[in-house]
Amino acid sequence: MIIRSLELETVCGVTSRLPENTLPEIAFAGKSNVGKSSLINGLMNRKSFARISATPGKTQTINFYNINKELYLVDLPGYGYAKVSEKEKQKWGKMIERYLHSSKQLKAVFLLIDIRHDPSANDKQMYDWILSQGYHPIIIATKLDKLKRSQVPKHVKAVRQGLGLEPGAALIPFSAVTKQGRDEIWELAEELCGLREDLEGEEV
């Protein structure tokens, strides 16, 4: 994906009306400190377009990024941050649920998991919940650069087992530092949105 234009088009809070977009949407969910903003910046080839907060749990909105006027990257609020009250967590959960239920253009949900650690109870709960909403989450295992190459297969296996992934389910290791995994994520996103292009740049 060559980024020709980029715009943070819509920001939705708890009481906001969700946009009725006509372009396909790809959503990103993950724990508050899993590196979601870094991933989105990496996908967009920008250093700080998606704000990276020093305080996990700061993202309290659903952000719609219009890419090339072809599709939206949708940044969902982070979950599982201990310093956020239960009342706030419930509000965010309802907001995400409302989005998953009402979006007519959502093509896939990418779920971010920190590759260094076994999936938490919150991660497993989120994975199962997204499944229950009718989507098959695509797993992005973030912070790949924090591991030695020899450690990666063991940690990928732990993520698969911890979430209870079906055999063959998509899991893409990703590093915001080296950008490893970026092309694979875009290829899958473009395929899901019907935007795969041939060498002449024509849609196929």
Contact map, one row per residue, 1 for C-alpha under 8 A:
111000000000000000000000000000000000000000000000000000000000000000000000000000000000000000000000000000000000000000000000000000000000000000000000000000000000000000000000000000000000001001100000000000000000
111100000000000000000000000000000000000000000000000000000000000000000000000000000000000000000000000000000000000000000000000000000000000000000000000000000000000000000000000000000000000000000000000000000000
111111000000000000000000000000000000000000011000000000000000000000110000000000000000000000000000000000000000000000000000000000000000000000000000000000000000000000000000000000000000000000000000000000000000
011111000000000000000000000000000000000000000000000000000000000000110000000000000000000000000000000000000000000000000000000000000000000000000000000000000000000000000000000000000000000000000000000000000000
001111100000000000000000000000000000000000000000000000000000000001111000000000000000000000000000000000000000000000000000000000000000000000000000000000000000000000000000000000000000000000000000000000000000
001111110000000000000000000000000000000000010000000000000000000011111000000000000000000000000000000000000000000000000000000000000000000000000000000000000000000000000000000000000000000000000000000000000000
000011111000000000000000000000000000000000000000000000000000000011100000000000000000000000000000000000000000000000000000000000000000000000000000000000000000000000000000000000000000000000000000000000000000
000001111110000000000000000000000000000000000000000000000000001111000000000000000000000000000000000000000000000000000000000000000000000000000000000000000000000000000000000000000000000000000000000000000000
000000111110000000000000000000000000000000000000000000000000001111000000000000000000000000000000000000000000000000000000000000000000000000000000000000000000000000000000000000000000000000000000000000000000
000000011111000000100000000000000000000000000000000000000000001110000000000000000000000000000000000000000000000000000000000000000000000000000000000000000000000000000000000000000000000000000000000000000000
000000011111100000000000000000000000000000000000000000000000111100000000000000000000000000000000000000000000000000000000000000000000000000000000000000000000000000000000000000000000000000000000000000000000
000000000111111111000000000000000000000000000000000000000000111000000000000000000000000000000000000000000000000000000000000000000000000000000000000000000000000000000000000000000000000000000000000000000000
000000000011111100000000000000000000000000000000000000000001110000000000000000000000000000000010000000000000000000000000000000000000000000000000000000000000000000000000000000000000000000000000000000000000
000000000001111100000000000000000000000000000000000000000000100000000000000000000000000000110010000000000000000000000000000000000000000000000000000000000000000000000000000000000000000000000000000000000000
000000000001111110000000000000000000000000000000000000000000000000000000000000000000000000000000000000000000000000000000000000000000000000000000000000000000000000000000000000000000000000000000000000000000
000000000001111111000000000000000000000000000000000000000000000000000000000000000000000000000000000000000000000000000000000000000000000000000000000000000000000000000000000000000000000000000000000000000000
000000000001001111100000000000000000000000000000000000000000000000000000000000000000000000000000000000000000000000000000000000000000000000000000000000000000000000000000000000000000000000000000000000000000
000000000001000111110000000000000000000000000000000000000000000000000000000000000000000000000000001000000000000000000000000000000000000000000000000000000000000000000000000000000000000000000000000000000000
000000000100000011111000000000000000000000000000000000000000000000000000000000000000000000000000000000000000000000000000000000000000000000000000000000000000000000000000000000000000000000000000000000000000
000000000000000001111100000000000000000000000000000000000000000000000000000000000000000000000000000000110000000000000000000000000000000000000000000000000000000000000000000000000000000000000000000000000000
000000000000000000111111000000000000000000000000000000000000000000000000000000000000000000000000000000011000000000000000000000000000000000000000000000000000000000000000000000000000000000000000000000000000
000000000000000000011111000000000000000000000000000000000000000000000000000000000000000000000000000000001000000000000000000000000000000000000000000000000000000000000000000000000000000000000000000000000000
000000000000000000001111100000000000000000000000000000000000000000001111000000000000000000000000000000001000000000000000000000000000000000000000000000000000000000000000000000000000000000000000000000000000
000000000000000000001111110000000000000000000000000000000000000000000111000000000000000000000000000000001110000000000000000000000000000000000000000000000000000000000000000000000000000000000000100000000000
000000000000000000000011111000000000000000000000000000000000000000000011110000000000000000000000000000001111000000000000000000000000000000000000000000000000000000000000000000000000000000000000100000000000
000000000000000000000001111100000000000000000000000000000000000000000011110000000000000000000000000000000111110000000000000000000000000000000000000000000000000000000000000000000000000000001000000000000000
000000000000000000000000111110000000000000000000000000000000000000000000111100000000000000000000000000000101110000000000000000000000000000000000000000000000000000000000000000000000000000000000000000000000
000000000000000000000000011111000001000000000000000000000000000000000000111100000000000000000000000000000000111100000000000000000000000000000000000000000000000000000000000000000000000000000000000000000000
000000000000000000000000001111100001000000000000000000000000000000000000001111000000000000000000000000000000111100000000000000000000000000000000000000000000000000000000000000000000000000000000000000000000
000000000000000000000000000111110101000000000000000000000000000000000000000111100000000000000000000000000000001110000000001000000000000000000000000000000000000000000000000000000000000000000000000000000000
000000000000000000000000000011111100000000000000000000000000000000000000000001111000000000000000000000000000000110000000011000000000000000000000000000000000000000000000000000000000000000000000000000000000
000000000000000000000000000001111111000000000000000000011000000000000000000011111000000000000000000000000000000000000000000000000000000000000000000000000000000000000000000000000000000000000000000000000000
000000000000000000000000000000111111000000000000000000011000000000000000000001000000000000000000000000000000000000000000000000000000000000000000000000000000000000000000000000000000000000000000000000000000
000000000000000000000000000001111111000000000000000000000000000000000000000000000000000000000000000000000000000111000000000000000000000000000110000000000000000000000000000000000000000000000000000000000000
000000000000000000000000000000011111111000000000000000000000000000000000000000000000000000000000000000000000000000000000000000000000000000000110000000000000000000000000000000000000000000000000000000000000
000000000000000000000000000111011111111100000000000000000000000000000000001000000000000000000000000000000000000100000000000000000000000000000000000000000000000000000000000000000000000000000000000000000000
000000000000000000000000000000000011111110000000011100000000000000000000000000000000000000000000000000000000000000000000000000000000000000000000000000000000000000000000000000000000000000000000000000000000
000000000000000000000000000000000011111111000000010100000000000000000000000000000000000000000000000000000000000000000000000000000000000000000000000000000000000000000000000000010000000000000000000000000000
000000000000000000000000000000000011111111100000000000000000000000000000000000000000000000000000000000000000000000000000000000000000000000000000000000000000000000000000000000110000000000000000000000000000
000000000000000000000000000000000001111111110000010000000000000000000000000000000000000000000000000000000000000000000000000000000000000000000000000000000000000000000000000000000000000000000000000000000000
000000000000000000000000000000000000111111111111110000000000000000000000000000000000000000000000000000000000000000000000000000000000000000000000000000000000000000000000000000000000000000000000000000000000
000000000000000000000000000000000000011111111110000000000000000000000000000000000000000000000000000000000000000000000000000000000000000000000000000000000000000000000000000000010010010000000000000000000000
000000000000000000000000000000000000001111111100000000000000000000000000000000000000000000000000000000000000000000000000000000000000000000000000000000000000000000000000000000000000010001000000000000000000
001001000000000000000000000000000000000111111100000000000000000000000000000000000000000000000000000000000000000000000000000000000000000000000000000000000000000000000000000000000000000000000000000000000000
001000000000000000000000000000000000000011111110000000000000000000000000000000000000000000000000000000000000000000000000000000000000000000000000000000000000000000000000000000000000000000000000000000000000
000000000000000000000000000000000000000011111111100000000000000000000000000000000000000000000000000000000000000000000000000000000000000000000000000000000000000000000000000000000000000000000000000000000000
000000000000000000000000000000000000000011001111100000000000000000000000000000000000000000000000000000000000000000000000000000000000000000000000000000000000000000000000000000000000000000000000000000000000
000000000000000000000000000000000000000010000111111100000000000000000000000000000000000000000000000000000000000000000000000000000000000000000000000000000000000000000000000000000000000000000000000000000000
000000000000000000000000000000000000000010000111111000000000000000000000000000000000000000000000000000000000000000000000000000000000000000000000000000000000000000000000000000000000000000000000000000000000
000000000000000000000000000000000000110110000001111100000000000000000000000000000000000000000000000000000000000000000000000000000000000000000000000000000000000000000000000000000000000000000000000000000000
000000000000000000000000000000000000100000000001111110000000000000000000000000000000000000000000000000000000000000000000000000000000000000000000000000000000000000000000000000000000000000000000000000000000
000000000000000000000000000000000000110000000001011111000000000000000000000000000000000000000000000000000000000000000000000000000000000000000000000000000000000000000000000000000000000000000000000000000000
000000000000000000000000000000000000000000000000001111110100000000000000000000000000000000000000000000000000000000000000000000000000000000000000000000000000000000000000000000000000000000000000000000000000
000000000000000000000000000000000000000000000000000111110000000000000000000000000000000000000000000000000000000000000000000000000000000000000000000000000000000000000000000000000000000000000000000000000000
000000000000000000000000000000000000000000000000000011111100000000000000000000000000000000000000000000000000000000000000000000000000000000000000000000000000000000000000000000000000000000000000000000000000
000000000000000000000000000000011000000000000000000011111110000000000000000000001000000000000000000000000000000000000000000000000000000000000000000000000000000000000000000000000000000000000000000000000000
000000000000000000000000000000011000000000000000000000111111000000000000000011101001000000000000000000000000000000000000000000000000000000000000000000000000000000000000000000000000000000000000000000000000
000000000000000000000000000000000000000000000000000010111111000000000000000000000000000000000000000000000000000000000000000000000000000000000000000000000000000000000000000000000000000000000000000000000000
000000000000000000000000000000000000000000000000000000011111100000000000000011000000000000000000000000000000000000000000000000000000000000000000000000000000000000000000000000000000000000000000000000000000
000000000000100000000000000000000000000000000000000000001111110000000000000011000000000000010000000000000000000000000000000000000000000000000000000000000000000000000000000000000000000000000000000000000000
000000000011110000000000000000000000000000000000000000000011111000000000000110000000000000000000000000000000000000000000000000000000000000000000000000000000000000000000000000000000000000000000000000000000
000000000011100000000000000000000000000000000000000000000001111100000000011110000000000000000001000000000000000000000000000000000000000000000000000000000000000000000000000000000000000000000000000000000000
000000011111000000000000000000000000000000000000000000000000111110000000011100000000000000000000000000000000000000000000000000000000000000000000000000000000000000000000000000000000000000000000000000000000
000000011110000000000000000000000000000000000000000000000000011111000001111000000000000000000000000000000000000000000000000000000000000000000000000000000000000000000000000000000000000000000000000000000000
000001111100000000000000000000000000000000000000000000000000001111100001110000000000000000000000000000000000000000000000000000000000000000000000000000000000000000000000000000000000000000000000000000000000
000011111000000000000000000000000000000000000000000000000000000111111111100000000000000000000000000000000000000000000000000000000000000000000000000000000000000000000000000000000000000000000000000000000000
001111100000000000000000000000000000000000000000000000000000000011111111100000000000000000000000000000000000000000000000000000000000000000000000000000000000000000000000000000000000000000000000000000000000
001111000000000000000000000000000000000000000000000000000000000001111110000000000000000000000000000000000000000000000000000000000000000000000000000000000000000000000000000000000000000000000000000000000000
000011000000000000000010000000000000000000000000000000000000000001111110000000000000000000000000000000000000000000000000000000000000000000000000000000000000000000000000000000000000000000000000000000000000
000000000000000000000011000000000000000000000000000000000000000001111111000000000000000000000000000000000000000000000000000000000000000000000000000000000000000000000000000000000000000000000000000000000000
000000000000000000000011110000000000000000000000000000000000000001111111100000000000000000000000000000000000000000000000000000000000000000000000000000000000000000000000000000000000000000000000100000000000
000000000000000000000011110000000000000000000000000000000000000111100111110000000000000000000000000000000000000000000000000000000000000000000000000000000000000000000000000000000000000000000000000000000000
000000000000000000000000111100000000000000000000000000000000000111100011111000000000000000000000000000000000000000000000000000000000000000000000000000000000000000000000000000000000000000000000000000000000
000000000000000000000000111100000000000000000000000000000000011110000001111100000000000000000000000000000000000000000000000000000000000000000000000000000000000000000000000000000000000000000000000000000000
000000000000000000000000001110000001000000000000000000000000011100000000111110000000000000000000000000000000000000000000000000000000000000000000000000000000000000000000000000000000000000000000000000000000
000000000000000000000000001111000000000000000000000000000000111000000000011111000000000000000001000000000000000000000000000000000000000000000000000000000000000000000000000000000000000000000000000000000000
000000000000000000000000000011010000000000000000000000001011110000000000001111100000000000010001000000000000000000000000000000000000000000000000000000000000000000000000000000000000000000000000000000000000
000000000000000000000000000011111000000000000000000000001011000000000000000111111000000000000000000000000000000000000000000000000000000000000000000000000000000000000000000000000000000000000000000000000000
000000000000000000000000000001110000000000000000000000001000000000000000000011111000000010000000000000000000000000000000010000000000000000000000000000000000000000000000000000000000000000000000000000000000
000000000000000000000000000000110000000000000000000000000000000000000000000001111100000010000000000000000000000000000000010000000000000000000000000000000000000000000000000000000000000000000000000000000000
000000000000000000000000000000110000000000000000000000011000000000000000000001111111000000000000000000000000000000000000000000000000000000000000000000000000000000000000000000000000000000000000000000000000
000000000000000000000000000000000000000000000000000000000000000000000000000000011111100000000000000000000000000000000000000000000000000000000000000000000000000000000000000000000000000000000000000000000000
000000000000000000000000000000000000000000000000000000000000000000000000000000001111100000000000000000000000000000000000000000000000000000000000000000000000000000000000000000000000000000000000000000000000
000000000000000000000000000000000000000000000000000000001000000000000000000000001111110110000000000000000000000000000000000000000000000000000000000000000000000000000000000000000000000000000000000000000000
000000000000000000000000000000000000000000000000000000000000000000000000000000000111111110000000000000000000000000000000000000000000000000000000000000000000000000000000000000000000000000000000000000000000
000000000000000000000000000000000000000000000000000000000000000000000000000000000001111111000000000000000000000000000000000000000000000000000000000000000000000000000000000000000000000000000000000000000000
000000000000000000000000000000000000000000000000000000000000000000000000000000000000111111100000000000000000000000000000000000000000000000000000000000000000000000000000000000000000000000000000000000000000
000000000000000000000000000000000000000000000000000000000000000000000000000000000001111111110000000000000000000000000000000000000000000000000000000000000000000000000000000000000000000000000000000000000000
000000000000000000000000000000000000000000000000000000000000000000000000000000110001111111111000000000000000000000000000000000000000000000000000000000000000000000000000000000000000000000000000000000000000
000000000000000000000000000000000000000000000000000000000000000000000000000000000000011111111100000000000000000000000000000000000000000000000000000000000000000000000000000000000000000000000000000000000000
000000000000010000000000000000000000000000000000000000000000000000000000000000000000001111111110000000000000000000000000000000000000000000000000000000000000000000000000000000000000000000000000000000000000
000000000000010000000000000000000000000000000000000000000001000000000000000010000000000111111111000000000000000000000000000000000000000000000000000000000000000000000000000000000000000000000000000000000000
000000000000000000000000000000000000000000000000000000000000000000000000000000000000000011111111100000000000000000000000000000000000000000000000000000000000000000000000000000000000000000000000000000000000
000000000000000000000000000000000000000000000000000000000000000000000000000000000000000001111111110000000000000000000000000000000000000000000000000000000000000000000000000000000000000000000000000000000000
000000000000110000000000000000000000000000000000000000000000000000000000000000000000000000111111111000000000000000000000000000000000000000000000000000000000000000000000000000000000000000000000000000000000
000000000000000000000000000000000000000000000000000000000000010000000000000110000000000000011111111100000000000000000000000000000000000000000000000000000000000000000000000000000000000000000000000000000000
000000000000000000000000000000000000000000000000000000000000000000000000000000000000000000001111111110000000000000000000000000000000000000000000000000000000000000000000000000000000000000000000000000000000
000000000000000000000000000000000000000000000000000000000000000000000000000000000000000000000111111111000000000000000000000000000000000000000000000000000000000000000000000000000000000000000000000000000000
000000000000000001000000000000000000000000000000000000000000000000000000000000000000000000000011111111100000000000000000000000000000000000000000000000000000000000000000000000000000000000000000000000000000
000000000000000000000000000000000000000000000000000000000000000000000000000000000000000000000001111111100100000000000000000000000000100000000000000000000000000000000000000000000000000000000000000000000000
000000000000000000000000000000000000000000000000000000000000000000000000000000000000000000000000111111100000000000000000000000000000100000000000000000000000000000000000000000000000000000000000000000000000
000000000000000000000000000000000000000000000000000000000000000000000000000000000000000000000000011111110000000000000000000000000000000000000000000000000000000000000000000000000000000000000000000000000000
000000000000000000010000000000000000000000000000000000000000000000000000000000000000000000000000001111111100000000000000000000000000000000000000000000000000000000000000000000000000000000000000000000000000
000000000000000000011000000000000000000000000000000000000000000000000000000000000000000000000000000001111100000000000000000000000000000000000000000000000000000000000000000000000000000000000000000000000000
000000000000000000001111100000000000000000000000000000000000000000000000000000000000000000000000000000111110000000000000000000000000000000000000000000000000000000000000000000000000000000000000000000000000
000000000000000000000001111000000000000000000000000000000000000000000000000000000000000000000000000100111111100000000000000000000000000000000000000000000000000000000000000000000000000000000000000000000000
000000000000000000000001110000000000000000000000000000000000000000000000000000000000000000000000000000001111100000000000000000000000000000000000000000000000000000000000000000000000000000000001100000000000
000000000000000000000000111000000000000000000000000000000000000000000000000000000000000000000000000000000111110000000000000000000000001111000000000000000000000000000000000000000000000000001001000000000000
000000000000000000000000011110000000000000000000000000000000000000000000000000000000000000000000000000000111111000000000000000000100001111000000000000000000000000000000000000000000000000000000000000000000
000000000000000000000000011110000000000000000000000000000000000000000000000000000000000000000000000000000001111100000000000000000000000011110000000000000000000000000000000000000000000000000000000000000000
000000000000000000000000000111000000000000000000000000000000000000000000000000000000000000000000000000000000111110000000000000100000000011110000000000000000000000000000000000000000000000000000000000000000
000000000000000000000000000111100101000000000000000000000000000000000000000000000000000000000000000000000000011111000000000000000000000000111100000000000000000000000000000000000000000000000000000000000000
000000000000000000000000000001100100000000000000000000000000000000000000000000000000000000000000000000000000001111100010001000000000000000111100000000000000001000000000000000000000000000000000000000000000
000000000000000000000000000000000100000000000000000000000000000000000000000000000000000000000000000000000000000111111110000000000000000000001110000000000000000000000000000000000000000000000000000000000000
000000000000000000000000000000000000000000000000000000000000000000000000000000000000000000000000000000000000000011111100000000000000000000001111000000000011001000000000000010000000000000000000000000000000
000000000000000000000000000000000000000000000000000000000000000000000000000000000000000000000000000000000000000001111100000000000000000000000011011000000010000000000000000000000000000000000000000000000000
000000000000000000000000000000000000000000000000000000000000000000000000000000000000000000000000000000000000000001111110000000000000000000000000000000000010001000000000000000000000000000000000000000000000
000000000000000000000000000000000000000000000000000000000000000000000000000000000000000000000000000000000000000001111111000000000000000000000000000000000010011001000000000000000000000000000000000000000000
000000000000000000000000000000000000000000000000000000000000000000000000000000000000000000000000000000000000000011001111111100000000000000000000000000000000011001100000000000000000000000000000000000000000
000000000000000000000000000000000000000000000000000000000000000000000000000000000000000000000000000000000000000000000111111100000000000000000000000000000000000000000000000000000000000000000000000000000000
000000000000000000000000000000000000000000000000000000000000000000000000000000000000000000000000000000000000000000000011111110000000000000000000000000000000000000000000000000000000000000000000000000000000
000000000000000000000000000000100000000000000000000000000000000000000000000000110000000000000000000000000000000000000011111111000000000000000000000000000000000000000000000000000000000000000000000000000000
000000000000000000000000000001100000000000000000000000000000000000000000000000000000000000000000000000000000000010000011111111100000000000000000000000000000000000100000000000000000000000000000000000000000
000000000000000000000000000000000000000000000000000000000000000000000000000000000000000000000000000000000000000000000011111111110000000000000000000000000000000001100000000000000000000000000000000000000000
000000000000000000000000000000000000000000000000000000000000000000000000000000000000000000000000000000000000000000000000111111111000000000000000000000000000000000000000000000000000000000000000000000000000
000000000000000000000000000000000000000000000000000000000000000000000000000000000000000000000000000000000000000000000000011111111100000000000000000000000000000000000000000000000000000000000000000000000000
000000000000000000000000000000000000000000000000000000000000000000000000000000000000000000000000000000000000001000000000001111111110000010000000000000000000000000100000000000000000000000000000000000000000
000000000000000000000000000000000000000000000000000000000000000000000000000000000000000000000000000000000000000000000000000111111111000000000000000000000000000000000000000000000000000000000000000000000000
000000000000000000000000000000000000000000000000000000000000000000000000000000000000000000000000000000000000000000000000000011111111100000000000000000000000000000000000000000000000000000000000000000000000
000000000000000000000000000000000000000000000000000000000000000000000000000000000000000000000000000000000000100000000000000001111111111110000000000000000000000000000000000000000000000000000000000000000000
000000000000000000000000000000000000000000000000000000000000000000000000000000000000000000000000000000000000000000000000000000111111111110000000000000000000000000000000000000000000000000000000000000000000
000000000000000000000000000000000000000000000000000000000000000000000000000000000000000000000000000000000000000000000000000000011111111000000000000000000000000000000000000000000000000000000000000000000000
000000000000000000000000000000000000000000000000000000000000000000000000000000000000000000000000000110000000000000000000000000001111111000000000000000000000000000000000000000000000000000000000000000000000
000000000000000000000000000000000000000000000000000000000000000000000000000000000000000000000000000000000000000000000000000000000111111100000000000000000000000000000000000000000000000000000000000000000000
000000000000000000000000000000000000000000000000000000000000000000000000000000000000000000000000000000000001100000000000000000000111111110000000000000000000000000000000000000000000000000000000000000000000
000000000000000000000000000000000000000000000000000000000000000000000000000000000000000000000000000000000001100000000000000000000110011111000000000000000000000000000000000000000000000000000000000000000000
000000000000000000000000000000000000000000000000000000000000000000000000000000000000000000000000000000000001111000000000000000100110001111100000000000000000000000000000000000000000000000000000000000000000
000000000000000000000000000000000000000000000000000000000000000000000000000000000000000000000000000000000001111000000000000000000000000111110000000000000000000000000000111000000000000000000000000000000000
000000000000000000000000000000000000000000000000000000000000000000000000000000000000000000000000000000000000011110000000000000000000000011111000000000000000000000000000011100000000000000000000000000000000
000000000000000000000000000000000000000000000000000000000000000000000000000000000000000000000000000000000000011110000000000000000000000001111100000000000000000000000000001111000000000000000000000000000000
000000000000000000000000000000000000000000000000000000000000000000000000000000000000000000000000000000000000000111100000000000000000000000111111000000000001001000000000001111000000000000000000000000000000
000000000000000000000000000000000110000000000000000000000000000000000000000000000000000000000000000000000000000111100000000000000000000000011111000000000000000000000000000011110000000000000000000000000000
000000000000000000000000000000000110000000000000000000000000000000000000000000000000000000000000000000000000000001110000000000000000000000001111111000000000000000000000000001110000000000000000000000000000
000000000000000000000000000000000000000000000000000000000000000000000000000000000000000000000000000000000000000000110000000000000000000000001111111000010000000000000000000011100000000000000000000000000000
000000000000000000000000000000000000000000000000000000000000000000000000000000000000000000000000000000000000000000000000000000000000000000000011111100000000000000000000000000111100000000000000000000000000
000000000000000000000000000000000000000000000000000000000000000000000000000000000000000000000000000000000000000000010000000000000000000000000011111100000000000000000000000000000000000000000000000000000000
000000000000000000000000000000000000000000000000000000000000000000000000000000000000000000000000000000000000000000010000000000000000000000000011111110110000000000000000000000000000000000000000000000000000
000000000000000000000000000000000000000000000000000000000000000000000000000000000000000000000000000000000000000000000000000000000000000000000000111111110000000000000000000000000000000000000000000000000000
000000000000000000000000000000000000000000000000000000000000000000000000000000000000000000000000000000000000000000000000000000000000000000000000001111110000000000000000000000000000000000000000000000000000
000000000000000000000000000000000000000000000000000000000000000000000000000000000000000000000000000000000000000000000000000000000000000000000000000111111000000000000000000000000000000000000000000000000000
000000000000000000000000000000000000000000000000000000000000000000000000000000000000000000000000000000000000000000000000000000000000000000000000001111111110000000000000000000000000000000000000000000000000
000000000000000000000000000000000000000000000000000000000000000000000000000000000000000000000000000000000000000000000000000000000000000000000001001111111111000000000000000000000000000000000000000000000000
000000000000000000000000000000000000000000000000000000000000000000000000000000000000000000000000000000000000000000000000000000000000000000000000000001111111100000000000000000000000000000000000000000000000
000000000000000000000000000000000000000000000000000000000000000000000000000000000000000000000000000000000000000000000000000000000000000000000000000000111111110000000000000000000000000000000000000000000000
000000000000000000000000000000000000000000000000000000000000000000000000000000000000000000000000000000000000000000111100000000000000000000000000000000111111111000000000000000000000000000000000000000000000
000000000000000000000000000000000000000000000000000000000000000000000000000000000000000000000000000000000000000000100000000000000000000000001000000000011111111100000000000010000000000000000000000000000000
000000000000000000000000000000000000000000000000000000000000000000000000000000000000000000000000000000000000000000000000000000000000000000000000000000001111111110000000000000000000000000000000000000000000
000000000000000000000000000000000000000000000000000000000000000000000000000000000000000000000000000000000000000000000110000000000000000000000000000000000111111111000000000000000000000000000000000000000000
000000000000000000000000000000000000000000000000000000000000000000000000000000000000000000000000000000000000000010101110000000000000000000001000000000000011111111100000000000000000000000000000000000000000
000000000000000000000000000000000000000000000000000000000000000000000000000000000000000000000000000000000000000000000000000000000000000000000000000000000001111111111000000000000000000000000000000000000000
000000000000000000000000000000000000000000000000000000000000000000000000000000000000000000000000000000000000000000000000000000000000000000000000000000000000111111111000000000000000000000000000000000000000
000000000000000000000000000000000000000000000000000000000000000000000000000000000000000000000000000000000000000000000110000100000000000000000000000000000000011111111000000000000000000000000000000000000000
000000000000000000000000000000000000000000000000000000000000000000000000000000000000000000000000000000000000000000000010001100100000000000000000000000000000001111111000000000000000000000000000000000000000
000000000000000000000000000000000000000000000000000000000000000000000000000000000000000000000000000000000000000000000000000000000000000000000000000000000000000111111100000000000000000000000000000000000000
000000000000000000000000000000000000000000000000000000000000000000000000000000000000000000000000000000000000000000000000000000000000000000000000000000000000000111111110100000000000000000000000000000000000
000000000000000000000000000000000000000000000000000000000000000000000000000000000000000000000000000000000000000000000000000000000000000000000000000000000000000000011111100000000000000000000000000000000000
000000000000000000000000000000000000000000000000000000000000000000000000000000000000000000000000000000000000000000000000000000000000000000000000000000000000000000001111100000000000000000000000000000000000
000000000000000000000000000000000000000000000000000000000000000000000000000000000000000000000000000000000000000000000000000000000000000000000000000000000000000000000111110000000000000000000000000000000000
000000000000000000000000000000000000000000000000000000000000000000000000000000000000000000000000000000000000000000000000000000000000000001000000000000000000000000001111111000000000000000000000000000000000
000000000000000000000000000000000000000000000000000000000000000000000000000000000000000000000000000000000000000000000000000000000000000001100000000000000000000000000001111100000000000000000000000000000000
000000000000000000000000000000000000000000000000000000000000000000000000000000000000000000000000000000000000000000000000000000000000000001111000000000000000000000000000111110000000000000000000000000000000
000000000000000000000000000000000000000000000000000000000000000000000000000000000000000000000000000000000000000000000000000000000000000000111000000000000000000000000000011111000000100110000000000000000000
000000000000000000000000000000000000000000000000000000000000000000000000000000000000000000000000000000000000000000100000000000000000000000011101000000000001000000000000001111100001100000000000000000000000
000000000000000000000000000000000000000000000000000000000000000000000000000000000000000000000000000000000000000000000000000000000000000000011111000000000000000000000000000111110011110000000000000000000000
000000000000000000000000000000000000001000000000000000000000000000000000000000000000000000000000000000000000000000000000000000000000000000000111100000000000000000000000000011111111100000000000000000000000
000000000000000000000000000000000000011001000000000000000000000000000000000000000000000000000000000000000000000000000000000000000000000000000110100000000000000000000000000001111111000000000000000000000000
000000000000000000000000000000000000000000000000000000000000000000000000000000000000000000000000000000000000000000000000000000000000000000000000100000000000000000000000000000111110000000000000000000000000
000000000000000000000000000000000000000000000000000000000000000000000000000000000000000000000000000000000000000000000000000000000000000000000000100000000000000000000000000000111111000000000000000000000000
000000000000000000000000000000000000000001000000000000000000000000000000000000000000000000000000000000000000000000000000000000000000000000000000000000000000000000000000000001111111110000000000000000000000
000000000000000000000000000000000000000000000000000000000000000000000000000000000000000000000000000000000000000000000000000000000000000000000000000000000000000000000000000011110111111000000000000000000000
000000000000000000000000000000000000000000000000000000000000000000000000000000000000000000000000000000000000000000000000000000000000000000000000000000000000000000000000000111100011111110000000000000000000
000000000000000000000000000000000000000001100000000000000000000000000000000000000000000000000000000000000000000000000000000000000000000000000000000000000000000000000000000001000011111111000000000000000000
100000000000000000000000000000000000000000000000000000000000000000000000000000000000000000000000000000000000000000000000000000000000000000000000000000000000000000000000000000000001111111100000000000000000
000000000000000000000000000000000000000000000000000000000000000000000000000000000000000000000000000000000000000000000000000000000000000000000000000000000000000000000000000100000000111111110000000000000000
000000000000000000000000000000000000000000000000000000000000000000000000000000000000000000000000000000000000000000000000000000000000000000000000000000000000000000000000000100000000111111111000000000000000
100000000000000000000000000000000000000000100000000000000000000000000000000000000000000000000000000000000000000000000000000000000000000000000000000000000000000000000000000000000000011111111100000000000000
100000000000000000000000000000000000000000000000000000000000000000000000000000000000000000000000000000000000000000000000000000000000000000000000000000000000000000000000000000000000001111111110000100000000
000000000000000000000000000000000000000000000000000000000000000000000000000000000000000000000000000000000000000000000000000000000000000000000000000000000000000000000000000000000000000111111111000000000000
000000000000000000000000010000000000000000000000000000000000000000000000000000000000000000000000000000000001000000000000000000000000000000000000000000000000000000000000000000000000000011111111100000000000
000000000000000000000000000000000000000000000000000000000000000000000000000000000000000000000000000000000000000000000000000000000000000000000000000000000000000000000000000000000000000001111111111100000000
000000000000000000000000000000000000000000000000000000000000000000000000000000000000000000000000000000000000000000000000000000000000000000000000000000000000000000000000000000000000000000111111111100000000
000000000000000000000000000000000000000000000000000000000000000000000000000000000000000000000000000000000011000000000000000000000000000000000000000000000000000000000000000000000000000000011111111000000000
000000000000000000000001100000000000000000000000000000000000000000000010000000000000000000000000000000000010000000000000000000000000000000000000000000000000000000000000000000000000000000001111111000000000
000000000000000000000000000000000000000000000000000000000000000000000000000000000000000000000000000000000000000000000000000000000000000000000000000000000000000000000000000000000000000000000111111100000000
000000000000000000000000000000000000000000000000000000000000000000000000000000000000000000000000000000000000000000000000000000000000000000000000000000000000000000000000000000000000000000000111111110000011
000000000000000000000000000000000000000000000000000000000000000000000000000000000000000000000000000000000000000000000000000000000000000000000000000000000000000000000000000000000000000000100110011111000011
000000000000000000000000000000000000000000000000000000000000000000000000000000000000000000000000000000000000000000000000000000000000000000000000000000000000000000000000000000000000000000000000001111111111
000000000000000000000000000000000000000000000000000000000000000000000000000000000000000000000000000000000000000000000000000000000000000000000000000000000000000000000000000000000000000000000000000111111111
000000000000000000000000000000000000000000000000000000000000000000000000000000000000000000000000000000000000000000000000000000000000000000000000000000000000000000000000000000000000000000000000000011111100
000000000000000000000000000000000000000000000000000000000000000000000000000000000000000000000000000000000000000000000000000000000000000000000000000000000000000000000000000000000000000000000000000011111100
000000000000000000000000000000000000000000000000000000000000000000000000000000000000000000000000000000000000000000000000000000000000000000000000000000000000000000000000000000000000000000000000000011111110
000000000000000000000000000000000000000000000000000000000000000000000000000000000000000000000000000000000000000000000000000000000000000000000000000000000000000000000000000000000000000000000000000011111111
000000000000000000000000000000000000000000000000000000000000000000000000000000000000000000000000000000000000000000000000000000000000000000000000000000000000000000000000000000000000000000000000001111001111
000000000000000000000000000000000000000000000000000000000000000000000000000000000000000000000000000000000000000000000000000000000000000000000000000000000000000000000000000000000000000000000000001111000111
